[in-house]
């Protein structure tokens, strides 16, 4: 079906939109639906790019469809995994930070030598985040002052 | 409603990502590919209208945003692959699903 035919059908259907008669004339039928539906789409690409892909796919014993699907999924999963790693890291960071805060609080109460200087910073480097500086704002008291008071 | 018979097979959908393609058109009705896939996954009703020239089909079901949608697919040359040409959230669809006991 070409685009003009599709447009005609579409226009006819949309003329009924919101009329309360959208399903007039329709009768129920049964359909066998795949448990694992597929999606089919066309891809606009330069002829020279397609030749390059075709050659690479052929070299690996794949057809173009398999090759593009595999390459695109690899790329998509890299992005998804990257998000997942960042989320895991973030979660671990806040859990650790919370645990350290608790530990520091207990240590300070007990007068143990566990101190964090107020201007102390942790430098975080990761394969995906590059580098960055995270300011700690742990509720740590200076035990030396506490000791001095006791 | 007429008697039911196994009439069509749906193995998937065809998508056209060009500016005047079905993806952009459906987006204009606030219907995304994921919504259409959800309708299919949630067990939709299929209906057909016969005219002198051709049959028109409609898929009626719920999407993952709790909406009742009408999705109109047309057959493609590839067996079992249907191209949704338009669709929208519909009160008529909601009533049909309600009457069919498809809404909780």
gemmi code that builds the backbone of each chain (N, CA, C; Angstrom):
import gemmi

chains = {
    "A": [
        ("UNK", (0.849, -1.190, 0.000), (0.000, 0.000, 0.000), (0.888, 1.244, 0.000)),
        ("UNK", (0.626, 2.156, -0.936), (1.478, 3.341, -0.975), (0.979, 4.401, 0.008)),
        ("UNK", (1.744, 5.456, 0.112), (1.443, 6.475, 1.134), (0.128, 7.189, 0.860)),
        ("UNK", (-0.205, 7.371, -0.417), (-1.466, 8.051, -0.734), (-2.655, 7.217, -0.272)),
        ("UNK", (-2.563, 5.906, -0.520), (-3.654, 5.015, -0.086), (-3.758, 5.011, 1.437)),
        ("UNK", (-2.612, 4.975, 2.072), (-2.607, 5.021, 3.537), (-3.242, 6.305, 4.042)),
        ("UNK", (-2.923, 7.410, 3.362), (-3.451, 8.709, 3.797), (-4.972, 8.750, 3.638)),
        ("UNK", (-5.468, 8.153, 2.551), (-6.916, 8.124, 2.332), (-7.610, 7.359, 3.453)),
        ("UNK", (-7.067, 6.193, 3.773), (-7.641, 5.389, 4.862), (-7.588, 6.170, 6.173)),
        ("UNK", (-6.436, 6.739, 6.402), (-6.229, 7.507, 7.641), (-7.224, 8.663, 7.743)),
        ("UNK", (-7.386, 9.393, 6.648), (-8.305, 10.542, 6.664), (-9.737, 10.083, 6.932)),
        ("UNK", (-10.135, 8.974, 6.303), (-11.495, 8.460, 6.510), (-11.717, 8.062, 7.965)),
        ("UNK", (-10.727, 7.400, 8.527), (-10.855, 6.956, 9.920), (-10.875, 8.149, 10.872)),
        ("UNK", (-9.996, 9.104, 10.600), (-9.889, 10.238, 11.518), (-11.089, 11.183, 11.422)),
        ("UNK", (-11.819, 11.086, 10.339), (-13.036, 11.902, 10.222), (-14.057, 11.501, 11.284)),
        ("UNK", (-13.930, 10.254, 11.785), (-14.869, 9.773, 12.799), (-14.367, 9.983, 14.224)),
        ("UNK", (-13.152, 10.458, 14.339), (-12.548, 10.563, 15.672), (-13.394, 11.432, 16.604)),
        ("UNK", (-13.687, 10.889, 17.765), (-14.438, 11.633, 18.782), (-15.911, 11.768, 18.488)),
        ("UNK", (-16.395, 11.126, 17.430), (-17.799, 11.270, 17.035), (-18.727, 10.377, 17.847)),
        ("UNK", (-18.141, 9.396, 18.521), (-18.976, 8.401, 19.200), (-19.393, 7.293, 18.242)),
        ("UNK", (-18.904, 7.363, 17.000), (-19.224, 6.334, 15.990), (-17.947, 5.756, 15.384)),
        ("UNK", (-16.891, 5.766, 16.173), (-15.590, 5.320, 15.654), (-15.581, 3.848, 15.267)),
        ("UNK", (-16.431, 3.070, 15.918), (-16.417, 1.627, 15.670), (-17.670, 1.151, 14.940)),
        ("UNK", (-18.450, 2.086, 14.428), (-19.645, 1.687, 13.678), (-19.232, 0.889, 12.445)),
        ("UNK", (-19.911, -0.221, 12.210), (-19.623, -1.040, 11.028), (-18.526, -2.063, 11.247)),
        ("UNK", (-17.905, -2.036, 12.403), (-16.842, -3.004, 12.693), (-17.426, -4.223, 13.411)),
        ("UNK", (-16.913, -5.379, 13.074), (-17.320, -6.609, 13.753), (-16.090, -7.295, 14.318)),
        ("UNK", (-16.317, -8.011, 15.387), (-15.209, -8.659, 16.100), (-14.668, -9.828, 15.285)),
        ("UNK", (-13.363, -9.928, 15.241), (-12.723, -11.092, 14.637), (-11.675, -11.609, 15.615)),
        ("UNK", (-11.220, -12.808, 15.369), (-10.181, -13.356, 16.229), (-8.841, -13.168, 15.536)),
        ("UNK", (-7.826, -13.032, 16.326), (-6.487, -12.868, 15.761), (-5.505, -13.758, 16.505)),
        ("UNK", (-4.588, -14.313, 15.746), (-3.517, -15.094, 16.356), (-2.324, -14.150, 16.490)),
        ("UNK", (-1.968, -13.876, 17.727), (-0.908, -12.897, 17.987), (0.367, -13.612, 18.411)),
        ("UNK", (1.463, -13.227, 17.811), (2.756, -13.819, 18.154), (3.117, -13.494, 19.600)),
        ("UNK", (3.690, -14.471, 20.275), (4.098, -14.221, 21.660), (5.376, -13.374, 21.701)),
        ("UNK", (6.045, -13.314, 20.576), (7.260, -12.498, 20.512), (7.203, -11.631, 19.256)),
        ("UNK", (6.447, -10.536, 19.344), (6.240, -9.713, 18.143), (7.537, -9.111, 17.604)),
        ("UNK", (7.527, -8.904, 16.302), (8.689, -8.311, 15.633), (8.368, -6.880, 15.235)),
        ("UNK", (9.391, -6.122, 14.973), (9.211, -4.780, 14.420), (9.992, -4.715, 13.123)),
        ("UNK", (9.368, -4.114, 12.143), (10.008, -3.989, 10.838), (10.072, -2.508, 10.500)),
        ("UNK", (11.238, -2.046, 10.096), (11.317, -0.650, 9.688), (12.383, -0.487, 8.616)),
        ("UNK", (12.267, 0.593, 7.883), (13.264, 0.855, 6.846), (14.272, 1.861, 7.381)),
        ("UNK", (15.441, 1.825, 6.812), (16.516, 2.687, 7.287), (17.087, 3.445, 6.102)),
        ("UNK", (17.038, 4.763, 6.185), (17.605, 5.567, 5.109), (19.098, 5.725, 5.369)),
        ("UNK", (19.896, 5.345, 4.380), (21.346, 5.311, 4.593), (22.044, 5.577, 3.264)),
        ("UNK", (23.214, 6.136, 3.331), (23.964, 6.411, 2.107), (24.364, 5.118, 1.401)),
        ("UNK", (24.382, 5.138, 0.073), (24.711, 3.925, -0.683), (26.106, 3.426, -0.338)),
        ("UNK", (27.052, 4.364, -0.177), (28.418, 3.947, 0.148), (28.496, 3.358, 1.562)),
        ("UNK", (27.686, 3.901, 2.469), (27.657, 3.364, 3.841), (27.096, 1.942, 3.836)),
        ("UNK", (26.059, 1.759, 3.022), (25.452, 0.427, 2.949), (26.442, -0.596, 2.391)),
        ("UNK", (27.201, -0.166, 1.384), (28.211, -1.069, 0.808), (29.245, -1.467, 1.853)),
        ("UNK", (29.633, -0.489, 2.659), (30.625, -0.747, 3.707), (30.066, -1.758, 4.723)),
        ("UNK", (28.802, -1.555, 5.092), (28.159, -2.462, 6.057), (28.007, -3.853, 5.446)),
        ("UNK", (27.603, -3.885, 4.206), (27.406, -5.171, 3.512), (28.710, -5.969, 3.471)),
        ("UNK", (29.810, -5.260, 3.168), (31.110, -5.939, 3.103), (31.503, -6.491, 4.462)),
        ("UNK", (31.297, -5.686, 5.500), (31.665, -6.119, 6.854), (30.783, -7.282, 7.301)),
        ("UNK", (29.496, -7.204, 6.993), (28.571, -8.278, 7.373), (28.957, -9.567, 6.660)),
        ("UNK", (29.226, -9.449, 5.356), (29.601, -10.621, 4.562), (30.873, -11.270, 5.071)),
        ("UNK", (31.828, -10.439, 5.494), (33.099, -10.964, 6.002), (32.884, -11.798, 7.255)),
        ("UNK", (31.839, -11.454, 8.016), (31.552, -12.202, 9.240), (30.510, -13.290, 9.025)),
        ("UNK", (30.125, -13.505, 7.787), (29.144, -14.541, 7.477), (27.727, -14.186, 7.897)),
        ("UNK", (27.435, -12.889, 8.009), (26.093, -12.459, 8.408), (25.414, -11.725, 7.265)),
        ("UNK", (24.076, -11.709, 7.309), (23.400, -10.834, 6.360), (23.305, -9.438, 6.986)),
        ("UNK", (22.893, -8.470, 6.164), (22.910, -7.079, 6.629), (21.982, -6.864, 7.828)),
        ("UNK", (20.803, -7.494, 7.764), (19.838, -7.331, 8.861), (20.408, -7.800, 10.188)),
        ("UNK", (20.994, -8.991, 10.171), (21.590, -9.543, 11.406), (22.704, -8.632, 11.910)),
        ("UNK", (23.516, -8.186, 10.949), (24.672, -7.367, 11.315), (24.229, -6.048, 11.975)),
        ("UNK", (23.262, -5.379, 11.353), (22.801, -4.093, 11.887), (22.108, -4.287, 13.235)),
        ("UNK", (21.302, -5.349, 13.327), (20.593, -5.621, 14.591), (21.602, -5.847, 15.726)),
        ("UNK", (22.606, -6.684, 15.438), (23.598, -7.006, 16.455), (24.403, -5.764, 16.858)),
        ("UNK", (24.814, -4.986, 15.854), (25.614, -3.790, 16.136), (24.809, -2.769, 16.935)),
        ("UNK", (23.551, -2.584, 16.541), (22.714, -1.588, 17.229), (22.425, -2.029, 18.663)),
        ("UNK", (22.186, -3.342, 18.851), (21.909, -3.837, 20.206), (23.141, -3.711, 21.104)),
        ("UNK", (24.309, -3.985, 20.524), (25.545, -3.824, 21.291), (25.668, -2.387, 21.787)),
        ("UNK", (25.406, -1.460, 20.884), (25.507, -0.035, 21.218), (24.447, 0.351, 22.255)),
        ("UNK", (23.224, -0.132, 22.039), (22.131, 0.194, 22.964), (22.418, -0.350, 24.362)),
        ("UNK", (22.930, -1.580, 24.410), (23.184, -2.186, 25.724), (24.368, -1.533, 26.426)),
        ("UNK", (25.294, -1.019, 25.644), (26.405, -0.274, 26.231), (25.866, 0.954, 26.953)),
        ("UNK", (24.954, 1.658, 26.299), (24.348, 2.846, 26.910), (23.556, 2.440, 28.149)),
        ("UNK", (22.748, 1.368, 28.040), (21.938, 0.918, 29.172), (22.815, 0.485, 30.329)),
        ("UNK", (23.855, -0.296, 30.022), (24.747, -0.774, 31.071), (25.467, 0.380, 31.747)),
        ("UNK", (25.837, 1.384, 30.927), (26.535, 2.541, 31.476), (25.636, 3.230, 32.510)),
        ("UNK", (24.343, 3.386, 32.153), (23.402, 4.003, 33.090), (23.294, 3.158, 34.359)),
        ("UNK", (23.284, 1.836, 34.156), (23.148, 0.931, 35.282), (24.349, 1.032, 36.212)),
        ("UNK", (25.551, 1.106, 35.625), (26.773, 1.211, 36.427), (26.772, 2.506, 37.221)),
        ("UNK", (26.350, 3.587, 36.553), (26.315, 4.882, 37.237), (25.307, 4.837, 38.393)),
        ("UNK", (24.157, 4.207, 38.147), (23.133, 4.097, 39.196), (23.657, 3.265, 40.361)),
        ("UNK", (24.337, 2.150, 40.049), (24.893, 1.292, 41.097), (25.942, 2.050, 41.908)),
        ("UNK", (26.784, 2.780, 41.173), (27.844, 3.532, 41.839), (27.241, 4.580, 42.767)),
        ("UNK", (26.229, 5.270, 42.251), (25.593, 6.323, 43.022), (24.973, 5.753, 44.295)),
        ("UNK", (24.288, 4.602, 44.141), (23.656, 3.956, 45.282), (24.714, 3.532, 46.306)),
        ("UNK", (25.797, 2.929, 45.809), (26.863, 2.470, 46.695), (27.512, 3.648, 47.407)),
        ("UNK", (27.669, 4.740, 46.678), (28.293, 5.931, 47.258), (27.474, 6.440, 48.441)),
        ("UNK", (26.162, 6.563, 48.247), (25.336, 7.119, 49.311), (25.212, 6.151, 50.492)),
        ("UNK", (25.208, 4.852, 50.194), (25.169, 3.867, 51.281), (26.451, 3.952, 52.106)),
        ("UNK", (27.580, 4.029, 51.393), (28.877, 4.104, 52.067), (28.990, 5.390, 52.862)),
        ("UNK", (28.538, 6.459, 52.272), (28.609, 7.761, 52.924), (27.791, 7.758, 54.221)),
        ("UNK", (26.614, 7.145, 54.128), (25.753, 7.072, 55.297), (26.403, 6.223, 56.395)),
        ("UNK", (26.997, 5.094, 55.974), (27.643, 4.205, 56.936), (28.835, 4.902, 57.587)),
        ("UNK", (29.598, 5.637, 56.783), (30.755, 6.360, 57.307), (30.326, 7.437, 58.291)),
        ("UNK", (29.236, 8.095, 57.966), (28.736, 9.146, 58.855), (28.375, 8.551, 60.207)),
        ("UNK", (27.709, 7.402, 60.150), (27.313, 6.728, 61.381), (28.543, 6.301, 62.171)),
        ("UNK", (29.505, 5.726, 61.449), (30.741, 5.258, 62.073), (31.483, 6.420, 62.737)),
        ("UNK", (31.548, 7.531, 62.016), (32.253, 8.707, 62.525), (31.560, 9.248, 63.767)),
        ("UNK", (30.237, 9.216, 63.737), (29.468, 9.713, 64.868), (29.761, 8.883, 66.121)),
        ("UNK", (29.728, 7.557, 65.919), (29.996, 6.641, 67.031), (31.424, 6.833, 67.535)),
        ("UNK", (32.349, 6.941, 66.556), (33.751, 7.094, 66.920), (33.970, 8.382, 67.697)),
        ("UNK", (33.329, 9.436, 67.257), (33.497, 10.713, 67.944), (32.912, 10.683, 69.350)),
        ("UNK", (31.779, 10.019, 69.453), (31.167, 9.903, 70.779), (32.087, 9.142, 71.726)),
        ("UNK", (32.775, 8.147, 71.141), (33.671, 7.334, 71.968), (35.052, 7.956, 72.100)),
        ("UNK", (35.259, 9.062, 71.407), (36.547, 9.721, 71.474), (37.649, 8.981, 70.740)),
        ("UNK", (37.260, 8.196, 69.757), (38.259, 7.447, 68.987), (38.891, 8.362, 67.930)),
        ("UNK", (40.087, 8.056, 67.529), (40.779, 8.916, 66.556), (40.310, 8.698, 65.123)),
        ("UNK", (39.055, 8.947, 64.885), (38.535, 8.857, 63.520), (38.004, 10.225, 63.151)),
        ("UNK", (38.749, 10.897, 62.327), (38.466, 12.307, 62.073), (38.445, 12.580, 60.588)),
        ("UNK", (37.598, 13.468, 60.211), (37.683, 13.970, 58.844), (37.811, 15.473, 58.932)),
        ("UNK", (38.849, 15.973, 58.281), (39.023, 17.408, 58.289), (37.864, 18.036, 57.518)),
        ("UNK", (37.400, 19.199, 57.927), (36.233, 19.826, 57.291), (36.410, 20.083, 55.807)),
        ("UNK", (37.646, 20.344, 55.364), (37.849, 20.672, 53.952), (38.285, 19.455, 53.138)),
        ("UNK", (38.169, 18.279, 53.747), (38.617, 17.070, 53.037), (37.668, 16.735, 51.888)),
        ("UNK", (38.241, 16.323, 50.792), (37.439, 15.977, 49.624), (37.852, 14.616, 49.107)),
        ("UNK", (36.918, 13.934, 48.483), (37.252, 12.650, 47.863), (37.208, 12.829, 46.357)),
        ("UNK", (38.211, 12.324, 45.721), (38.254, 12.410, 44.261), (37.780, 11.082, 43.696)),
        ("UNK", (36.794, 11.139, 42.817), (36.204, 9.928, 42.272), (36.536, 9.828, 40.795)),
        ("UNK", (37.074, 8.695, 40.418), (37.347, 8.486, 38.995), (36.692, 7.189, 38.575)),
        ("UNK", (36.054, 7.177, 37.431), (35.418, 5.956, 36.945), (35.549, 5.870, 35.449)),
        ("UNK", (35.315, 4.715, 34.896), (35.475, 4.547, 33.451), (34.465, 5.354, 32.654)),
        ("UNK", (33.343, 5.704, 33.270), (32.304, 6.384, 32.494), (32.105, 7.828, 32.913)),
        ("UNK", (32.449, 8.110, 34.192), (32.149, 9.444, 34.684), (33.310, 10.400, 34.468)),
        ("UNK", (34.448, 9.865, 33.995), (35.614, 10.716, 33.888), (36.104, 10.965, 35.297)),
        ("UNK", (36.388, 12.192, 35.643), (36.801, 12.448, 37.013), (35.965, 13.582, 37.564)),
        ("UNK", (35.853, 13.583, 38.849), (35.083, 14.644, 39.467), (35.396, 14.687, 40.937)),
        ("UNK", (35.003, 15.760, 41.572), (35.275, 15.907, 42.994), (33.954, 15.930, 43.730)),
        ("UNK", (33.843, 15.078, 44.727), (32.628, 15.041, 45.521), (32.950, 15.575, 46.907)),
        ("UNK", (32.235, 16.569, 47.322), (32.468, 17.138, 48.649), (31.811, 16.266, 49.708)),
        ("UNK", (32.564, 15.893, 50.673), (31.977, 15.166, 51.791), (31.393, 16.169, 52.765)),
        ("UNK", (30.260, 15.862, 53.261), (29.719, 16.729, 54.302), (29.263, 15.862, 55.473)),
        ("UNK", (30.156, 14.947, 55.835), (29.837, 14.039, 56.934), (29.735, 14.833, 58.237)),
        ("UNK", (28.788, 14.459, 59.061), (28.632, 15.175, 60.329), (29.680, 14.722, 61.344)),
        ("UNK", (30.927, 15.042, 61.044), (32.019, 14.577, 61.898), (32.450, 15.700, 62.832)),
        ("UNK", (32.589, 15.360, 64.069), (33.066, 16.363, 65.015), (34.571, 16.139, 65.227)),
        ("UNK", (35.216, 17.162, 65.612), (36.647, 17.047, 65.855), (36.860, 16.424, 67.235)),
        ("UNK", (37.341, 15.177, 67.255), (37.470, 14.468, 68.531), (38.527, 15.083, 69.412)),
        ("UNK", (39.466, 15.824, 68.765), (40.536, 16.405, 69.576), (39.952, 17.468, 70.510)),
        ("UNK", (38.970, 18.225, 69.942), (38.342, 19.226, 70.795), (37.555, 18.534, 71.902)),
        ("UNK", (36.841, 17.443, 71.459), (36.065, 16.703, 72.455), (36.982, 16.171, 73.559)),
        ("UNK", (38.114, 15.605, 73.105), (39.067, 15.074, 74.079), (39.562, 16.169, 75.013)),
        ("UNK", (39.787, 17.350, 74.392), (40.305, 18.446, 75.177), (39.334, 18.854, 76.285)),
        ("UNK", (38.046, 18.686, 75.941), (37.050, 19.080, 76.935), (36.941, 18.062, 78.070)),
        ("UNK", (37.283, 16.805, 77.741), (37.085, 15.780, 78.754), (38.321, 15.565, 79.603)),
    ],
    "B": [
        ("UNK", (-22.231, -7.981, 16.853), (-20.986, -8.667, 16.558), (-21.264, -9.987, 15.827)),
        ("UNK", (-20.495, -10.272, 14.835), (-20.633, -11.542, 14.141), (-19.850, -12.618, 14.865)),
        ("UNK", (-20.035, -13.861, 14.435), (-19.301, -14.962, 15.060), (-17.807, -14.806, 14.870)),
        ("UNK", (-17.070, -15.332, 15.835), (-15.629, -15.174, 15.785), (-14.979, -16.283, 14.973)),
        ("UNK", (-13.950, -15.960, 14.265), (-13.150, -16.967, 13.582), (-11.712, -16.486, 13.529)),
        ("UNK", (-10.804, -17.453, 13.497), (-9.395, -17.058, 13.426), (-9.166, -16.435, 12.062)),
        ("UNK", (-8.964, -15.169, 12.067), (-8.981, -14.457, 10.798), (-7.632, -13.865, 10.404)),
        ("UNK", (-6.973, -13.273, 11.341), (-5.698, -12.639, 10.982), (-4.590, -13.110, 11.920)),
        ("UNK", (-3.376, -12.977, 11.434), (-2.211, -13.268, 12.271), (-1.431, -11.974, 12.450)),
        ("UNK", (-0.996, -11.754, 13.656), (-0.217, -10.552, 13.938), (1.131, -10.983, 14.505)),
        ("UNK", (2.144, -10.808, 13.687), (3.497, -11.174, 14.129), (4.318, -9.950, 14.506)),
        ("UNK", (3.812, -8.789, 14.110), (4.544, -7.580, 14.464), (4.053, -6.385, 13.683)),
        ("UNK", (4.742, -5.273, 13.878), (4.332, -4.020, 13.252), (5.447, -3.442, 12.388)),
        ("UNK", (5.020, -2.703, 11.396), (5.978, -1.999, 10.532), (5.991, -0.529, 10.918)),
        ("UNK", (7.188, 0.008, 11.038), (7.336, 1.410, 11.462), (8.107, 2.204, 10.424)),
        ("UNK", (7.628, 3.401, 10.195), (8.253, 4.296, 9.231), (8.685, 5.550, 9.997)),
        ("UNK", (9.990, 5.747, 10.087), (10.515, 6.843, 10.909), (10.719, 8.136, 10.122)),
        ("UNK", (10.270, 8.147, 8.888), (10.382, 9.385, 8.108), (9.426, 10.436, 8.696)),
        ("UNK", (9.675, 11.721, 8.382), (8.838, 12.783, 8.982), (7.339, 12.609, 8.715)),
        ("UNK", (6.979, 12.045, 7.569), (5.551, 11.841, 7.291), (5.151, 10.372, 7.488)),
        ("UNK", (5.947, 9.649, 8.221), (5.665, 8.229, 8.449), (4.696, 8.009, 9.599)),
        ("UNK", (4.407, 6.732, 9.853), (3.399, 6.421, 10.877), (3.880, 6.716, 12.305)),
        ("UNK", (5.184, 6.652, 12.531), (5.681, 6.934, 13.884), (5.374, 8.385, 14.264)),
        ("UNK", (5.698, 9.302, 13.347), (5.438, 10.724, 13.616), (3.937, 10.999, 13.676)),
        ("UNK", (3.178, 10.338, 12.783), (1.735, 10.585, 12.769), (1.081, 10.142, 14.077)),
        ("UNK", (1.436, 8.949, 14.527), (0.870, 8.451, 15.786), (1.310, 9.322, 16.961)),
        ("UNK", (2.550, 9.793, 16.913), (3.033, 10.671, 17.994), (2.163, 11.927, 18.088)),
        ("UNK", (1.657, 12.371, 16.931), (0.747, 13.517, 16.904), (-0.551, 13.255, 17.645)),
        ("UNK", (-0.880, 11.970, 17.799), (-2.064, 11.577, 18.587), (-1.651, 11.091, 19.985)),
        ("UNK", (-0.422, 11.393, 20.359), (0.133, 10.953, 21.654), (0.140, 9.428, 21.783)),
        ("UNK", (0.455, 8.778, 20.696), (0.595, 7.312, 20.725), (2.009, 6.978, 20.267)),
        ("UNK", (2.728, 6.273, 21.120), (4.112, 5.908, 20.826), (4.202, 4.432, 20.437)),
        ("UNK", (5.336, 4.058, 19.896), (5.545, 2.651, 19.532), (5.324, 1.760, 20.760)),
        ("UNK", (5.857, 2.190, 21.896), (5.721, 1.392, 23.130), (4.250, 1.213, 23.513)),
        ("UNK", (3.439, 2.226, 23.234), (2.008, 2.125, 23.560), (1.336, 1.067, 22.692)),
        ("UNK", (1.672, 1.075, 21.405), (1.080, 0.099, 20.481), (1.523, -1.319, 20.863)),
        ("UNK", (2.799, -1.455, 21.178), (3.298, -2.768, 21.604), (2.605, -3.228, 22.881)),
        ("UNK", (2.348, -2.280, 23.784), (1.682, -2.631, 25.044), (0.256, -3.104, 24.773)),
        ("UNK", (-0.441, -2.416, 23.887), (-1.812, -2.833, 23.545), (-1.789, -4.277, 23.040)),
        ("UNK", (-0.840, -4.566, 22.176), (-0.743, -5.929, 21.634), (-0.421, -6.938, 22.742)),
        ("UNK", (0.469, -6.544, 23.627), (0.902, -7.462, 24.694), (-0.214, -7.741, 25.696)),
        ("UNK", (-1.113, -6.773, 25.887), (-2.157, -6.938, 26.893), (-3.403, -7.646, 26.353)),
        ("UNK", (-3.307, -8.259, 25.195), (-4.437, -9.037, 24.677), (-5.576, -8.183, 24.157)),
        ("UNK", (-5.379, -7.522, 23.041), (-6.413, -6.620, 22.515), (-7.552, -7.372, 21.822)),
        ("UNK", (-8.600, -6.633, 21.499), (-9.669, -7.148, 20.636), (-9.370, -6.651, 19.225)),
        ("UNK", (-9.671, -7.474, 18.258), (-9.516, -7.057, 16.861), (-10.895, -7.006, 16.208)),
        ("UNK", (-11.087, -5.982, 15.413), (-12.350, -5.826, 14.691), (-12.050, -5.517, 13.238)),
        ("UNK", (-13.052, -5.798, 12.414), (-12.876, -5.582, 10.979), (-14.121, -4.926, 10.415)),
        ("UNK", (-13.891, -4.042, 9.479), (-15.006, -3.436, 8.758), (-14.816, -3.741, 7.283)),
        ("UNK", (-15.839, -4.297, 6.667), (-15.718, -4.643, 5.246), (-16.389, -3.574, 4.403)),
        ("UNK", (-15.662, -3.078, 3.432), (-16.271, -2.157, 2.470), (-16.199, -2.825, 1.099)),
        ("UNK", (-16.648, -2.124, 0.100), (-16.633, -2.703, -1.261), (-15.205, -3.013, -1.715)),
        ("UNK", (-14.290, -2.178, -1.318), (-12.932, -2.287, -1.861), (-11.953, -3.024, -0.957)),
        ("UNK", (-12.066, -2.787, 0.317), (-11.039, -3.360, 1.199), (-11.580, -3.504, 2.607)),
        ("UNK", (-10.856, -4.288, 3.368), (-11.201, -4.436, 4.779), (-10.384, -3.446, 5.589)),
        ("UNK", (-11.000, -2.914, 6.608), (-10.287, -2.048, 7.532), (-10.274, -2.746, 8.881)),
        ("UNK", (-9.140, -2.718, 9.503), (-8.996, -3.411, 10.787), (-8.724, -2.409, 11.901)),
        ("UNK", (-9.115, -2.797, 13.100), (-8.789, -1.973, 14.256), (-8.440, -2.879, 15.429)),
        ("UNK", (-7.439, -2.461, 16.142), (-7.009, -3.174, 17.352), (-7.420, -2.299, 18.538)),
        ("UNK", (-8.120, -2.893, 19.472), (-8.662, -2.138, 20.606), (-8.106, -2.721, 21.900)),
        ("UNK", (-7.467, -1.899, 22.694), (-6.927, -2.435, 23.941), (-6.367, -1.353, 24.833)),
        ("UNK", (-5.786, -1.809, 25.922), (-5.221, -0.896, 26.919), (-3.716, -0.788, 26.715)),
        ("UNK", (-3.206, 0.401, 26.942), (-1.748, 0.548, 26.851), (-1.151, 0.588, 28.260)),
        ("UNK", (0.153, 0.800, 28.325), (0.786, 0.785, 29.645), (0.670, 2.121, 30.360)),
        ("UNK", (-0.146, 3.015, 29.797), (-0.456, 4.270, 30.497), (-1.928, 4.281, 30.906)),
        ("UNK", (-2.494, 3.085, 30.999), (-3.891, 2.918, 31.422), (-4.890, 3.649, 30.532)),
        ("UNK", (-4.589, 3.680, 29.265), (-5.510, 4.319, 28.321), (-6.137, 3.262, 27.425)),
        ("UNK", (-7.339, 3.515, 26.994), (-7.988, 2.636, 26.021), (-7.730, 3.227, 24.643)),
        ("UNK", (-7.077, 2.442, 23.806), (-6.671, 2.956, 22.495), (-7.340, 2.218, 21.356)),
        ("UNK", (-7.528, 2.945, 20.283), (-7.862, 2.363, 18.976), (-6.600, 2.484, 18.130)),
        ("UNK", (-6.172, 1.383, 17.559), (-5.026, 1.412, 16.646), (-5.484, 0.781, 15.341)),
        ("UNK", (-5.349, 1.519, 14.250), (-5.795, 1.021, 12.942), (-4.583, 0.534, 12.141)),
        ("UNK", (-4.437, -0.768, 11.967), (-3.312, -1.285, 11.180), (-3.746, -1.674, 9.760)),
        ("UNK", (-2.839, -1.523, 8.825), (-3.103, -2.028, 7.466), (-2.100, -3.138, 7.167)),
        ("UNK", (-2.499, -4.041, 6.325), (-1.634, -5.174, 5.992), (-0.431, -4.685, 5.184)),
        ("UNK", (0.659, -5.365, 5.335), (1.857, -5.079, 4.531), (2.133, -6.310, 3.656)),
        ("UNK", (3.029, -6.190, 2.699), (3.341, -7.369, 1.865), (3.924, -8.527, 2.668)),
        ("UNK", (4.482, -8.230, 3.834), (5.073, -9.295, 4.653), (3.995, -9.909, 5.539)),
        ("UNK", (3.813, -11.205, 5.411), (2.748, -11.891, 6.146), (2.876, -11.669, 7.661)),
        ("UNK", (1.783, -11.276, 8.276), (1.757, -11.114, 9.726), (2.275, -9.777, 10.221)),
        ("UNK", (2.817, -8.983, 9.297), (3.330, -7.665, 9.695), (2.311, -6.601, 9.287)),
        ("UNK", (1.881, -5.835, 10.261), (0.852, -4.812, 10.071), (1.438, -3.437, 10.332)),
        ("UNK", (0.964, -2.475, 9.563), (1.468, -1.114, 9.730), (0.373, -0.247, 10.366)),
        ("UNK", (0.568, 0.180, 11.594), (-0.424, 1.063, 12.221), (-0.417, 2.420, 11.514)),
        ("UNK", (-1.534, 2.815, 10.915), (-1.536, 4.080, 10.175), (-2.038, 5.243, 11.024)),
        ("UNK", (-2.886, 4.922, 11.991), (-3.316, 5.961, 12.919), (-3.872, 5.298, 14.176)),
        ("UNK", (-4.193, 6.100, 15.140), (-4.721, 5.561, 16.389), (-4.792, 6.662, 17.424)),
        ("UNK", (-5.615, 6.443, 18.420), (-5.768, 7.462, 19.458), (-6.485, 6.886, 20.676)),
        ("UNK", (-6.450, 7.669, 21.759), (-7.197, 7.295, 22.951), (-8.671, 7.525, 22.641)),
        ("UNK", (-9.516, 6.579, 23.049), (-10.888, 6.633, 22.564), (-11.897, 6.207, 23.629)),
        ("UNK", (-12.930, 7.019, 23.747), (-14.048, 6.664, 24.635), (-14.800, 5.457, 24.104)),
        ("UNK", (-14.922, 5.355, 22.787), (-15.608, 4.197, 22.177), (-14.832, 2.920, 22.494)),
        ("UNK", (-13.508, 3.012, 22.428), (-12.668, 1.851, 22.756), (-12.872, 1.468, 24.212)),
        ("UNK", (-12.922, 2.461, 25.067), (-13.093, 2.205, 26.497), (-14.427, 1.498, 26.764)),
        ("UNK", (-15.471, 1.990, 26.132), (-16.801, 1.370, 26.324), (-16.800, -0.067, 25.836)),
        ("UNK", (-16.176, -0.302, 24.692), (-16.139, -1.660, 24.135), (-15.393, -2.617, 25.070)),
        ("UNK", (-14.278, -2.142, 25.582), (-13.493, -2.977, 26.499), (-14.259, -3.230, 27.795)),
        ("UNK", (-14.980, -2.213, 28.232), (-15.790, -2.350, 29.451), (-16.892, -3.392, 29.231)),
        ("UNK", (-17.571, -3.274, 28.094), (-18.648, -4.235, 27.788), (-18.098, -5.650, 27.632)),
        ("UNK", (-16.873, -5.732, 27.140), (-16.263, -7.039, 26.950), (-15.591, -7.583, 28.195)),
        ("UNK", (-15.746, -6.874, 29.305), (-15.153, -7.321, 30.563), (-13.640, -7.266, 30.559)),
        ("UNK", (-13.092, -6.374, 29.749), (-11.631, -6.293, 29.650), (-11.029, -5.267, 30.610)),
        ("UNK", (-11.879, -4.554, 31.336), (-11.348, -3.553, 32.262), (-11.556, -4.020, 33.685)),
        ("UNK", (-10.531, -3.831, 34.487), (-10.662, -4.272, 35.886), (-11.273, -3.151, 36.719)),
    ],
}
model = gemmi.Model(1)
for chain_id, residues in chains.items():
    chain = gemmi.Chain(chain_id)
    for i, (resn, *xyz) in enumerate(residues, 1):
        res = gemmi.Residue()
        res.name, res.seqid = resn, gemmi.SeqId(i, " ")
        for name, pos in zip(("N", "CA", "C"), xyz):
            atom = gemmi.Atom()
            atom.name, atom.element = name, gemmi.Element(name[0])
            atom.pos, atom.b_iso = gemmi.Position(*pos), 0.0
            res.add_atom(atom)
        chain.add_residue(res)
    model.add_chain(chain)
structure = gemmi.Structure()
structure.add_model(model)
structure.setup_entities()
